[in-house]
Amino acid sequence: MKQPCVYIVASKRNGTLYTGVTANLQRRIFEHRESLVAGFSKKYGCKILVWYEAHETMTDAITREKQIKAGSRVKKLALIEGLNPEWNDLFETLF
């Protein structure tokens, strides 16, 4: 899926959250799941895709990512619960 997206991965339900942006969501989530890239998500085990949002341009996606990162944890949880109340791993829905 080559499209600018903002996403949230989690370590578990109500666990540690990581918000990111990418132009290739399938590849990026695979990298999180397999711990291929060192950093925050690898350190804290954020491997479950619990929320994502597609955008027309990378500029729009980056703007949205910054907005989400600047928000509170409560707001991030509301985004997740609104789309995915069961906290299912959405990775398989990308194919």
Backbone as numpy.savetxt, mean C-alpha at the origin, in Angstrom:
# Nx Ny Nz CAx CAy CAz Cx Cy Cz
0.45 -4.62 -14.02 -0.40 -3.45 -14.02 0.50 -2.21 -14.02
0.69 -1.60 -15.17 1.51 -0.39 -15.28 0.59 0.82 -15.17
0.45 1.31 -13.96 -0.37 2.49 -13.71 0.06 3.08 -12.38
0.17 4.40 -12.30 0.54 5.02 -11.02 -0.48 4.68 -9.93
0.02 4.20 -8.80 -0.84 3.81 -7.68 -0.21 4.22 -6.36
-1.07 4.50 -5.41 -0.69 4.66 -4.02 -1.20 3.40 -3.33
-0.45 2.89 -2.37 -0.86 1.65 -1.72 -0.47 1.66 -0.25
-1.13 0.78 0.50 -0.78 0.55 1.89 -0.59 -0.95 2.07
0.55 -1.34 2.63 0.79 -2.72 3.02 0.86 -2.77 4.55
0.47 -3.90 5.10 0.42 -4.06 6.56 1.15 -5.33 6.97
1.58 -5.35 8.22 2.21 -6.55 8.77 1.16 -7.58 9.18
-0.01 -7.09 9.59 -1.15 -7.92 9.98 -2.33 -6.97 10.19
-3.48 -7.50 10.49 -4.63 -6.65 10.76 -4.31 -5.71 11.92
-4.51 -4.42 11.72 -4.21 -3.38 12.71 -2.74 -3.35 13.12
-1.88 -3.90 12.28 -0.45 -3.91 12.57 0.26 -2.69 12.01
1.55 -2.85 11.78 2.36 -1.78 11.21 1.94 -1.53 9.78
1.86 -0.26 9.39 1.44 0.13 8.05 2.58 0.82 7.31
2.65 0.58 6.01 3.59 1.29 5.15 2.82 1.83 3.95
2.95 3.10 3.66 2.31 3.73 2.51 3.36 4.02 1.46
3.08 3.64 0.22 4.03 3.87 -0.86 3.35 4.25 -2.15
4.17 4.52 -3.16 3.69 4.89 -4.49 4.53 4.13 -5.51
3.91 3.74 -6.62 4.62 2.98 -7.64 3.90 3.13 -8.99
4.63 2.84 -10.04 4.03 2.79 -11.37 3.68 1.36 -11.77
4.15 0.39 -10.99 3.89 -1.01 -11.28 3.53 -1.72 -9.98
2.26 -1.73 -9.65 1.80 -2.24 -8.36 2.08 -3.72 -8.19
1.84 -4.53 -9.21 2.10 -5.96 -9.09 3.56 -6.24 -8.71
4.48 -5.60 -9.43 5.90 -5.82 -9.16 6.28 -5.34 -7.76
5.80 -4.16 -7.39 6.19 -3.58 -6.10 5.66 -4.40 -4.94
4.43 -4.87 -5.04 3.89 -5.69 -3.94 4.61 -7.02 -3.88
4.97 -7.60 -5.02 5.78 -8.82 -5.02 7.08 -8.58 -4.27
7.71 -7.43 -4.51 8.96 -7.10 -3.81 8.74 -7.01 -2.30
7.63 -6.42 -1.88 7.31 -6.37 -0.44 7.11 -7.78 0.11
6.32 -8.58 -0.59 5.99 -9.93 -0.11 7.23 -10.81 0.04
8.17 -10.63 -0.87 9.38 -11.46 -0.87 10.54 -10.81 -0.11
10.31 -9.64 0.49 11.36 -8.91 1.23 12.60 -8.68 0.37
12.39 -8.26 -0.86 13.50 -8.08 -1.81 14.21 -6.74 -1.65
13.56 -5.77 -1.02 14.15 -4.45 -0.88 14.30 -4.12 0.61
15.51 -3.76 1.00 15.75 -3.39 2.40 15.03 -2.09 2.72
14.60 -1.96 3.95 13.95 -0.72 4.37 12.86 -0.99 5.39
12.00 0.00 5.57 10.96 -0.04 6.59 10.05 -1.25 6.46
9.53 -1.48 5.26 8.55 -2.56 5.10 9.18 -3.93 5.36
10.43 -4.11 4.98 11.12 -5.37 5.25 11.37 -5.52 6.75
11.84 -4.45 7.37 12.16 -4.48 8.80 10.93 -4.84 9.65
9.76 -4.30 9.27 8.56 -4.48 10.08 7.58 -5.51 9.50
7.99 -6.21 8.45 7.18 -7.30 7.91 5.88 -6.86 7.24
5.89 -5.70 6.61 4.69 -5.20 5.92 4.61 -5.85 4.54
3.79 -6.90 4.43 3.73 -7.71 3.21 2.32 -7.87 2.65
1.32 -7.44 3.39 -0.07 -7.66 2.99 -0.63 -6.40 2.36
-1.01 -6.48 1.09 -1.62 -5.34 0.40 -3.05 -5.20 0.90
-3.32 -4.14 1.66 -4.65 -3.96 2.25 -5.44 -2.81 1.64
-4.77 -1.96 0.85 -5.46 -0.82 0.22 -4.63 -0.31 -0.93
-5.29 0.11 -2.00 -4.59 0.81 -3.08 -5.57 1.69 -3.84
-4.98 2.65 -4.55 -5.77 3.62 -5.30 -4.99 3.97 -6.56
-5.61 3.81 -7.73 -4.98 4.12 -9.01 -5.15 5.61 -9.34
-4.16 6.15 -10.07 -4.19 7.56 -10.47 -3.81 7.70 -11.94
-4.21 8.80 -12.52 -3.93 9.07 -13.93 -2.45 9.35 -14.18
-1.82 10.09 -13.27 -0.42 10.45 -13.45 0.38 10.14 -12.19
1.67 10.01 -12.35 2.54 9.77 -11.20 2.54 10.99 -10.28
2.43 12.18 -10.85 2.37 13.39 -10.03 1.15 13.35 -9.10
0.01 12.93 -9.63 -1.20 12.80 -8.81 -1.00 11.75 -7.72
-0.38 10.63 -8.07 -0.16 9.56 -7.09 0.78 10.03 -5.98
1.83 10.73 -6.33 2.78 11.23 -5.32 2.12 12.24 -4.41
1.30 13.11 -4.98 0.57 14.09 -4.17 -0.33 13.38 -3.17
-1.05 12.36 -3.63 -1.95 11.60 -2.75 -1.15 10.84 -1.68
-0.01 10.26 -2.06 0.83 9.55 -1.09 1.25 10.50 0.04
1.68 11.69 -0.32 2.10 12.67 0.69 0.94 13.05 1.59
-0.25 13.19 1.01 -1.44 13.52 1.80 -1.74 12.40 2.81
-1.67 11.16 2.36 -1.94 10.03 3.25 -0.88 9.93 4.34
0.39 10.05 3.97 1.47 9.96 4.95 1.39 11.07 5.99
0.88 12.24 5.59 0.75 13.36 6.53 -0.43 13.18 7.47
-1.34 12.29 7.11 -2.53 12.05 7.94 -2.24 11.14 9.11
-3.20 11.03 9.96 -3.06 10.20 11.17 -3.24 8.71 10.85
-2.84 7.89 11.78 -3.06 6.45 11.66 -4.56 6.16 11.58
-5.35 6.90 12.32 -6.80 6.72 12.31 -7.35 6.91 10.89
-6.84 7.91 10.19 -7.30 8.16 8.81 -6.86 7.03 7.88
-5.66 6.50 8.07 -5.20 5.37 7.26 -6.06 4.15 7.52
-6.38 3.90 8.79 -7.24 2.76 9.13 -8.62 2.92 8.50
-9.13 4.15 8.46 -10.44 4.40 7.85 -10.40 4.12 6.35
-9.31 4.47 5.68 -9.17 4.16 4.26 -9.23 2.65 4.04
-8.45 1.93 4.85 -8.40 0.47 4.72 -9.77 -0.13 5.00
-10.36 0.23 6.12 -11.66 -0.34 6.51 -12.75 -0.01 5.49
-12.67 1.15 4.85 -13.66 1.53 3.86 -13.62 0.67 2.62
-12.44 0.26 2.20 -12.27 -0.56 1.01 -12.21 -2.05 1.34
-11.62 -2.37 2.45 -11.27 -3.75 2.75 -11.49 -4.05 4.25
-12.75 -4.08 4.70 -13.02 -4.23 6.13 -12.50 -5.53 6.74
-12.28 -6.54 5.93 -11.76 -7.81 6.45 -10.22 -7.88 6.43
-9.60 -6.82 5.91 -8.14 -6.77 5.79 -7.60 -7.94 4.97
-8.32 -8.30 3.92 -7.84 -9.37 3.03 -6.62 -8.88 2.26
-5.77 -9.83 1.86 -4.63 -9.49 1.03 -5.15 -9.29 -0.39
-5.03 -8.09 -0.91 -5.57 -7.75 -2.23 -4.61 -8.09 -3.38
-3.47 -8.65 -3.07 -2.47 -8.94 -4.10 -3.05 -9.80 -5.22
-3.79 -10.83 -4.87 -4.34 -11.75 -5.88 -5.35 -11.06 -6.79
-5.96 -9.97 -6.35 -6.94 -9.27 -7.17 -6.28 -8.46 -8.28
-4.96 -8.34 -8.26 -4.24 -7.56 -9.25 -4.03 -8.32 -10.56
-4.30 -9.62 -10.56 -4.03 -10.43 -11.75 -5.27 -10.68 -12.56
